Amino acid sequence: MIVEKDFLVIGSGIAGLTFALKASQFGSVAIVSKDELDESATLYAQGGIASVMTDDDSFELHANDTIESGRGLCREDVVRIICREGPSYVRELIDLGVKFTRRGEDYHLSREGGHSRDRILHANDLTGREIERAMLEAIDRKPNITVFPHHMLVDFITLGRLDSKVEPGTSKDEALGAYILDVNTKHVKTFLSKVTLLASGGAGKVYLYTSNPDTATGDGIAAAYRAGTKIANMEFIQFHPTCLYHPEAKSFLISETIRGEGGILRLKNGHTFMENYHPLGCLAPRDVVARAIDHEMKKSGDDCVYLDITHIEGYRIRERFPNIYQTCLQFGFDMVKKPIPVVPAAHYTCGGVLVDLNGQTNIRHLFASGEVCYSGLHGANRLASNSLLEGLVLSNRAVSKASLLLRSESFSNTIPHNIPSWDCGSAVDSDESVVVSHNWDEIRRIMWNYVGIVRSDKRLRRAERRIQLLLDEIKEYYWKFTITKNTLELRNIALTAHIIIMSALQRKESRGLHFTLDYPKIDSNWKKDTVLQDNSYRLANQTPLRTTYHE
């Protein structure tokens, strides 16, 4: 089956939906979502979206806070553009129907770690859900947008993978669409497009403990790497300091806003500790707080620390954090009366597919936005609530650039039709699904134990050897059996884990989210991005895809 559209959008969070809504003004759009359309990291965003909304705030202050958190690796031009353009696009969200929380006539703005002003717009503690609701309702009103839930990216179709004269990942390479698995039927469809936006989210599920939804398996990063895009700064994985510690909670996120509203981190004995690590105490940037908690847990042998907000009047807590309050209550914790047990968990992928100010990758007509990309906004550490802002602004800029491409004289308005269909070759259905579950678990444990909050060359080398063995085993399994969602996710988390490890091994310093015992200081010689690229994947002579990719 062939699906042909002007625009192909892979992902249905704020980045993908923003692009789709705007791109629908210029042509037909297909949105591909691995799960239900609203199942994305955006849906679970509790804190909010950072934006300059008051007279006592400024773009300069927001930019300075972002750059300070980024530990010297932010691209200042990107930071200033996103901070400056953000408020107008936030107002477009409001016009679209997003209902942010108000206090009287004004919006209630909260503050999170690293911010010097109250600038976080929120919808109580369900901001992402409210944004998804409004955007999906708008999508429903657009007749030229077609949605494909339960469809998963397999690989990009690019000129460099089809034509032996075009080197993958070079300036002559071009995105033509993607092969997409229909998860329900297990058939692979060919999606052809003039412009493709990758907005598939991050890779938190590469780690054993994560606040991310189950969809965050690094699919877009892995597929983009196989296509020859440049991947930057994947060593910078942000661990959220405070996820609910309970065996059945699946690392439910306890929003940083609770600390912004006065929450205090304590040890099991009730003592505070954050004042020993940073002048801002509990409102220190996330990398500092996560490392502090990790250090205190290892020092004491305790399984968790505690977030105490019992000194705040009970009604305020229940009104401000209704979802967090009710969820904690379900697991037996009344946050009004007792501190909440919390632990760090993998939360945000600060690196990703390298893009410019307009979300353009190094492959023509392939754009990326949101957590899957590295634009330079976050640097070595993301400032709280800047992620929704990045996806919003970058996708708007990507649409502007893509629409110009479509109207330019040099752009071909026809999609080539000599692209080979997916061929499963001699693959058969697997009767060894235990291999998938075992390897999945092993990868995530390796990453948690060896490539976590605190690293060393010895740990990273151990992880590198083990992941390489698993990659070889997974490759053999992948080609032998018919692909499924599970096998694709396993393939992707293994490759993404490999990319994270190789990036971490290259950086010989500690900066932001990358802390290594072998190089515990910042080194000015490493004030640069870690960039990886693989251009070895090719489909030669237009023979069937499945049997000719080389890995």
ZIUR-V679197 format. One record per backbone hydrogen bond with DSSP energy under -1.0 kcal/mol. CO is the residue of the C=O (numbers start at 1). NH is the residue of the N-H. If there is no record, write none. Layout:
co=CO nh=NH
co=CO nh=NH
//
This chain:
co=1 nh=190
co=3 nh=192
co=6 nh=194
co=6 nh=195
co=7 nh=30
co=8 nh=197
co=9 nh=32
co=10 nh=199
co=13 nh=17
co=14 nh=18
co=15 nh=19
co=16 nh=20
co=17 nh=21
co=18 nh=22
co=19 nh=23
co=20 nh=24
co=22 nh=25
co=23 nh=26
co=28 nh=7
co=29 nh=146
co=30 nh=9
co=31 nh=148
co=32 nh=11
co=33 nh=151
co=35 nh=150
co=36 nh=39
co=38 nh=40
co=42 nh=45
co=45 nh=128
co=49 nh=121
co=54 nh=57
co=58 nh=62
co=59 nh=63
co=60 nh=64
co=61 nh=65
co=62 nh=66
co=63 nh=67
co=64 nh=68
co=65 nh=69
co=66 nh=70
co=68 nh=71
co=70 nh=73
co=70 nh=380
co=75 nh=79
co=76 nh=80
co=77 nh=81
co=78 nh=82
co=79 nh=83
co=80 nh=84
co=81 nh=85
co=82 nh=86
co=85 nh=89
co=86 nh=90
co=87 nh=91
co=88 nh=92
co=89 nh=93
co=90 nh=94
co=91 nh=95
co=92 nh=96
co=93 nh=98
co=101 nh=108
co=103 nh=106
co=106 nh=103
co=110 nh=119
co=110 nh=120
co=112 nh=115
co=119 nh=51
co=120 nh=110
co=121 nh=49
co=122 nh=101
co=123 nh=126
co=126 nh=130
co=127 nh=131
co=128 nh=132
co=129 nh=133
co=130 nh=134
co=131 nh=135
co=132 nh=136
co=133 nh=137
co=134 nh=138
co=135 nh=139
co=136 nh=140
co=139 nh=142
co=142 nh=145
co=144 nh=29
co=146 nh=31
co=148 nh=33
co=150 nh=183
co=152 nh=181
co=155 nh=179
co=157 nh=176
co=159 nh=163
co=161 nh=539
co=163 nh=166
co=167 nh=170
co=170 nh=173
co=173 nh=364
co=174 nh=159
co=176 nh=193
co=177 nh=157
co=178 nh=191
co=179 nh=154
co=179 nh=155
co=180 nh=189
co=181 nh=152
co=182 nh=186
co=187 nh=182
co=189 nh=180
co=190 nh=3
co=191 nh=178
co=192 nh=5
co=195 nh=8
co=196 nh=367
co=197 nh=10
co=198 nh=369
co=202 nh=218
co=203 nh=206
co=204 nh=207
co=209 nh=346
co=213 nh=216
co=215 nh=217
co=216 nh=205
co=218 nh=222
co=219 nh=223
co=220 nh=224
co=221 nh=225
co=222 nh=226
co=223 nh=227
co=224 nh=229
co=230 nh=354
co=231 nh=532
co=232 nh=352
co=233 nh=236
co=235 nh=237
co=236 nh=350
co=238 nh=347
co=238 nh=348
co=240 nh=345
co=242 nh=254
co=243 nh=343
co=244 nh=246
co=246 nh=249
co=252 nh=244
co=255 nh=258
co=256 nh=260
co=257 nh=261
co=258 nh=263
co=259 nh=262
co=264 nh=308
co=266 nh=306
co=267 nh=270
co=271 nh=267
co=273 nh=276
co=274 nh=277
co=274 nh=278
co=278 nh=281
co=280 nh=283
co=281 nh=284
co=283 nh=114
co=285 nh=289
co=286 nh=290
co=287 nh=291
co=288 nh=292
co=289 nh=293
co=290 nh=294
co=291 nh=295
co=292 nh=296
co=293 nh=297
co=294 nh=298
co=295 nh=299
co=296 nh=300
co=297 nh=301
co=305 nh=342
co=306 nh=266
co=307 nh=340
co=308 nh=264
co=309 nh=312
co=313 nh=317
co=314 nh=318
co=315 nh=319
co=316 nh=320
co=317 nh=321
co=321 nh=325
co=322 nh=326
co=323 nh=327
co=324 nh=328
co=325 nh=329
co=326 nh=330
co=327 nh=331
co=328 nh=333
co=329 nh=332
co=334 nh=337
co=334 nh=338
co=340 nh=307
co=341 nh=245
co=342 nh=305
co=343 nh=243
co=345 nh=240
co=346 nh=211
co=348 nh=238
co=352 nh=232
co=353 nh=374
co=356 nh=359
co=359 nh=368
co=360 nh=356
co=363 nh=366
co=364 nh=175
co=365 nh=196
co=366 nh=361
co=367 nh=198
co=370 nh=373
co=372 nh=353
co=374 nh=355
co=376 nh=75
co=378 nh=381
co=380 nh=513
co=383 nh=386
co=385 nh=50
co=386 nh=390
co=387 nh=391
co=388 nh=392
co=389 nh=393
co=390 nh=394
co=391 nh=395
co=392 nh=396
co=393 nh=397
co=394 nh=398
co=395 nh=399
co=396 nh=400
co=397 nh=401
co=398 nh=402
co=399 nh=403
co=400 nh=404
co=401 nh=405
co=402 nh=406
co=403 nh=407
co=424 nh=427
co=428 nh=482
co=432 nh=435
co=433 nh=437
co=434 nh=438
co=435 nh=439
co=436 nh=440
co=437 nh=441
co=438 nh=442
co=439 nh=443
co=440 nh=444
co=441 nh=445
co=442 nh=446
co=443 nh=447
co=444 nh=208
co=444 nh=448
co=445 nh=449
co=446 nh=450
co=447 nh=451
co=455 nh=517
co=456 nh=460
co=457 nh=461
co=458 nh=462
co=459 nh=463
co=460 nh=464
co=461 nh=465
co=462 nh=466
co=463 nh=467
co=464 nh=468
co=465 nh=469
co=466 nh=470
co=467 nh=471
co=468 nh=472
co=469 nh=473
co=470 nh=474
co=471 nh=475
co=472 nh=476
co=473 nh=477
co=474 nh=478
co=475 nh=479
co=476 nh=480
co=477 nh=481
co=480 nh=428
co=484 nh=488
co=485 nh=489
co=486 nh=490
co=487 nh=491
co=488 nh=492
co=489 nh=493
co=490 nh=494
co=491 nh=495
co=492 nh=496
co=493 nh=497
co=494 nh=498
co=495 nh=499
co=496 nh=500
co=497 nh=501
co=498 nh=502
co=499 nh=503
co=500 nh=504
co=501 nh=505
co=502 nh=506
co=503 nh=507
co=507 nh=509
co=511 nh=514
co=514 nh=511
co=515 nh=455
co=521 nh=510
co=523 nh=526
co=524 nh=527
co=526 nh=528
co=530 nh=233
co=532 nh=231
co=540 nh=543
co=545 nh=548
co=545 nh=549
//
